[in-house]
Amino acid sequence: MGYKFNRYDTEKFIDGDWVEIDGGQFKIAKFGNPAHLEASERIEKEMRRRYNGKDIPTAVKLENVAREYAEGLLRDWRDMEGQDEDGNPVQVPYSIENATELLLNDEPLRNRIRQEAGDLARFEKEYVDEQAGKRGASSGGGTSGRKKGSKTPTANTAE
């Protein structure tokens, strides 16, 4: 079977797809989608203008990464719990501001959002997953039947 043309759901690149992380549901878009790139470029321009060639403090850099991810990668969430003034559990609504605060203060989650945003398999159309299952069951392995270390020359390989 040949390479699948249009194998990715490009709407999910921008709109995101739901991922469960530690009991919460996060809608994560693809790393490098247009909204992410626009946020990254805008924030970078703001920093160049504000710091005019001087070193940007580390704390500001971290805040910018959290803001960039909040604007460009994390599109929504469900089952996000916080506490009110009395310590009672409350649902925290999604907003860019809340997402920025969460990502700034939760490094493991920020790293996981980045990881999920770069996982292209999450954005494949369903038929690709079905085809991968069929190929895996019939081929007997990931090396197309070649023994480990064997070479098959191609037209672009000089030996």
Secondary structure, DSSP 4 states (H G I P E B T S, - for coil): ----TT-B-HHHHHH-EEEEETTEEEEEPPTT-HHHHHHHHHHHHHHHHHHTTSPPPHHHHHHHHHHHHHHHTEEEEES-EEE-TTS-EEEPPP-HHHHHHHHHH-HHHHHHHHHHHT-GGGGB-HHHHHHHHHHHHHH-STTTTPPTT-----TT---
